[in-house]
Amino acid sequence: MTDSTGPVTEAAPDFEDPEESHVSADSDVVDPEADDIESEPIRAEDALRYFGADFDVDGLVKRLDNGTFVIPTFDPLAEDDIAGFEGFQRGLVWKKKQMDRFIESILLGYPVPGIFLVELKDRRYLVLDGQQRLTTLQAFKHGKYRSARGFSKFALRYVGNEFKGHTYENLEAPAQRLFDNTFIQATIVVPKGAEGKRGVYSLFERINSGGTNLKPQQIRVALYAGDTVNFVRDLNQDPNWRELFGKHNRDLKDHELILRAISLMPTARGFQVFRPPMARFLNDYLEVNQDQLPPDVDGIRERFTTATRLLREAQGSQALRIRGAQVNAAHTDAVLVGLMTAIEGGREVTVERVNSALDALLANDRYRYAVSESTSHSEQVSARINLAAKAFRGESLADEQD
């Protein structure tokens, strides 16, 4: 929602663009399974129902202002809490020129592309597609937007002479009415049955019409916002983890790797069998734990922070990397789960043991295969977790070669 506080300044050309995320768009993680295609995608008719509705711009802005429409954000450093959906969007904002041209199109009477909304249980609506259009409408109506220098006055610049320099307030009455009364078609999606969230996730993943494709974890933080997503976000600030992983990742791969470690712990204990693909496995975990913290949350936090400290002290940032500068996702989930399992088992795990275990794992042919080829296959996930747990318990891997 638009912040109503803070001074509004005239936007100088050098500072007029909306604020960009301070998080790099470049990914520092190698994860072959990130592009896995689900072999049995769900059909929309089995998980969703949907219908059309028309909203005028004035009504859309009012619903954004009162929290009826919820816009997910996608910046891992954002501090905003939008009606309970933790922030993440500033890294995907339009430039000022795009905003101006969009507003001018409405003032010239051109039709506006439709939006997608997901009906939530409490009858709020999550904006699935159309975030930039809606936030631009809201900003123009309120006369300000968040720019690199703070809040800037929303005066049209990149438009024809008729509207150049205009704000909403100083538009002539007919133009204001045209803006307020322009109708935008919405497709309202209602999840149904046990597969409802899975269907919404699939739709979210497929429609991405804003020019920047969202990544799986970005979709999860919007769709499964709740206690566990917030818990992962909190763990992501652990200073040892930050030194191991590196800078915050706009794709939220740092969040995803923590989630993978937490969700795979029952597999390491033998309480569950991992079933691919990884994306669906993580979604299913959040489906169960969305509004409640995982069991033994205090123990998870303690084991995670202990594991990250030991890894940092043993090999620093190289602990999660096999070669080169990129974090290896499969190696990371195995190392975190294996080390946390060893700690959970009451073993005395020293920095020296962690260092030796990491070296032994990377010298093991079976382990290297499990973190580099077909990494989301069930046997590969089980193999690398079991090998890592064995190594961190101080057991030999000599008989665990291919």
Residue pairs with C-beta under 8 A, 6 or more apart in sequence:
1 64
1 65
1 67
1 71
1 82
1 83
1 138
2 64
2 65
2 135
2 138
2 139
2 142
2 144
2 145
3 146
3 151
4 142
6 150
6 151
7 150
7 151
8 143
8 144
8 151
8 152
8 153
9 149
9 150
9 151
9 152
9 153
10 152
10 153
10 155
11 96
11 147
11 149
11 152
11 153
11 155
11 157
12 149
15 147
15 148
15 149
15 152
16 96
16 147
16 152
16 157
17 95
17 96
17 147
17 148
18 90
18 93
18 94
18 95
18 96
18 99
18 145
18 146
18 147
18 148
19 90
19 93
19 146
19 147
19 148
20 90
20 91
20 93
20 148
21 75
21 77
21 90
21 91
21 92
21 250
22 77
23 75
23 76
23 77
23 91
23 247
23 248
23 249
23 250
24 247
24 249
24 250
25 91
25 250
27 249
27 251
27 253
28 245
28 246
28 247
28 249
28 253
28 325
28 326
28 327
29 249
29 251
29 253
29 257
29 326
29 327
29 328
29 329
30 326
30 327
30 328
30 329
31 253
31 328
31 329
31 330
31 375
32 330
32 372
32 375
33 276
33 277
33 278
33 329
33 330
33 375
33 376
34 215
34 216
34 329
36 276
36 277
36 278
36 279
36 376
38 277
38 279
38 280
39 277
41 202
42 195
42 198
42 199
42 202
44 50
44 199
44 203
46 193
46 195
46 199
47 191
47 192
47 193
47 195
47 196
47 198
47 199
47 200
47 202
48 189
48 190
48 191
48 192
48 196
48 199
48 200
48 203
49 189
49 190
49 192
50 187
50 188
50 189
50 190
51 187
51 188
52 185
52 186
52 187
52 188
53 185
53 186
53 188
54 183
54 184
54 185
54 186
55 63
55 183
55 184
55 186
56 180
56 181
56 182
56 183
56 184
57 106
57 137
57 141
57 179
57 180
57 181
57 182
57 184
58 141
58 180
58 181
60 69
60 134
60 137
60 138
60 184
61 137
61 138
61 141
61 142
63 69
63 125
64 71
64 134
64 135
64 138
65 138
67 82
67 83
67 124
68 123
68 124
68 125
69 117
69 124
69 125
69 127
69 134
70 82
70 83
70 84
70 85
70 120
70 124
70 125
70 126
70 127
71 82
71 89
71 127
71 131
71 134
71 135
72 82
72 85
72 88
72 89
72 126
72 127
72 131
72 221
72 222
72 225
73 80
73 82
73 85
73 86
73 87
73 88
73 89
73 90
74 88
74 89
74 90
74 91
74 92
74 214
74 218
74 221
74 222
74 250
74 252
75 87
75 88
75 89
75 90
75 91
75 250
76 88
76 233
76 236
76 248
76 249
76 250
76 252
76 254
76 255
77 248
78 86
78 87
78 88
78 89
78 90
79 87
80 87
81 87
83 124
84 225
85 126
85 222
85 225
86 221
86 225
86 229
86 230
86 233
88 218
88 221
88 222
88 252
89 131
89 135
90 146
91 250
92 131
92 132
92 210
92 212
93 132
93 135
94 102
94 132
94 136
96 147
96 157
96 158
97 157
97 158
98 132
99 136
99 139
99 140
99 145
99 154
100 156
100 157
100 158
100 159
101 158
101 159
102 133
102 136
103 136
103 137
103 140
103 156
103 159
103 163
103 179
104 156
104 159
104 160
104 163
105 112
106 112
106 178
106 179
106 182
107 163
107 171
107 175
107 178
107 179
109 178
112 133
112 182
112 184
113 130
113 133
113 209
114 130
114 184
114 185
114 186
114 187
115 127
115 128
115 129
115 130
115 133
115 134
115 184
115 185
115 186
115 187
116 127
116 128
116 129
116 130
116 186
116 187
116 189
116 203
116 207
117 125
117 126
117 127
117 128
117 186
117 187
117 188
117 189
118 125
118 126
118 128
118 188
118 189
118 190
118 191
118 200
119 125
119 188
119 189
119 190
119 191
120 126
125 188
126 222
126 223
127 134
128 189
128 200
128 203
128 204
128 207
129 204
129 207
129 208
129 209
129 210
131 210
132 210
133 184
136 145
139 145
139 154
140 154
140 167
140 168
140 179
141 168
141 179
142 154
142 168
143 153
143 154
143 167
143 168
143 169
144 151
144 152
144 153
144 154
145 151
145 152
145 154
146 152
153 167
154 167
154 168
155 165
155 166
155 167
156 163
156 164
156 165
156 166
156 167
157 164
157 165
163 171
163 175
166 175
168 176
168 179
171 179
189 200
189 203
190 196
191 197
191 199
191 200
192 199
197 223
197 224
197 283
197 287
198 280
198 283
198 287
200 223
201 219
201 220
201 223
201 283
204 214
204 219
204 222
204 223
205 214
205 216
205 219
208 214
215 251
215 252
215 253
216 256
216 279
216 282
217 251
217 252
217 253
217 255
217 256
217 259
218 251
218 252
220 229
220 256
220 259
220 282
220 283
220 286
221 229
221 233
221 252
221 255
224 283
224 286
224 287
224 290
225 290
226 286
226 289
226 290
226 291
227 289
227 290
227 291
227 292
227 293
228 285
228 286
228 289
228 290
228 292
228 293
228 294
229 286
229 290
231 293
231 294
231 297
232 255
232 258
232 259
232 262
233 255
235 241
235 258
235 301
235 304
235 305
236 242
236 248
236 254
236 255
236 258
238 304
238 305
238 308
240 305
240 308
240 309
240 311
240 312
241 254
241 258
241 304
241 308
242 248
243 312
243 316
243 317
244 308
244 311
244 312
244 316
244 317
244 319
244 320
245 254
245 257
245 317
245 320
245 327
246 317
246 327
248 254
253 327
253 329
256 282
256 329
257 327
257 329
257 332
257 333
257 336
258 304
258 336
259 282
259 285
259 286
260 278
260 282
260 329
260 332
260 333
260 336
261 304
261 332
261 333
261 336
261 337
261 340
262 285
262 294
262 300
262 304
263 281
263 282
263 285
264 274
264 333
264 337
264 381
264 385
265 300
265 337
265 340
265 341
266 272
267 273
267 274
267 337
267 381
267 382
267 385
268 337
268 338
268 340
268 341
268 385
268 386
268 389
269 341
273 378
274 281
274 378
274 381
274 382
275 281
275 378
276 376
276 377
276 378
276 381
277 376
278 376
294 300
299 344
300 340
303 340
303 343
303 344
304 336
304 340
306 343
307 336
307 339
307 340
307 343
310 339
310 349
310 350
310 351
310 354
311 319
311 320
311 335
311 339
311 354
311 358
312 319
313 351
313 354
314 351
314 352
314 354
314 355
314 358
315 354
315 355
315 358
319 335
319 358
320 327
320 328
320 331
320 332
320 335
321 327
321 328
321 331
322 328
322 331
322 362
322 368
322 371
322 372
328 371
328 372
329 375
330 370
330 371
330 372
330 375
330 380
330 384
331 371
331 384
333 381
333 384
333 385
334 361
334 367
334 370
334 371
334 384
334 385
334 387
334 388
335 358
335 361
335 388
337 385
337 388
337 389
338 357
338 385
338 387
338 388
338 389
338 390
338 391
338 392
339 349
339 354
339 357
339 388
339 392
341 385
341 389
341 392
342 349
342 389
342 392
342 393
343 349
345 393
347 392
347 393
347 394
349 392
353 392
353 394
354 392
357 388
357 391
357 392
357 394
358 391
360 391
360 397
361 367
361 387
361 388
361 391
361 397
362 368
364 387
364 397
364 400
364 401
365 401
365 402
366 383
366 387
366 400
366 401
366 402
367 383
367 384
367 387
367 388
367 397
367 400
369 380
369 402
370 380
370 381
370 383
370 384
370 387
371 384
373 380
374 380
375 381
387 397
387 400
390 397
390 400
391 397
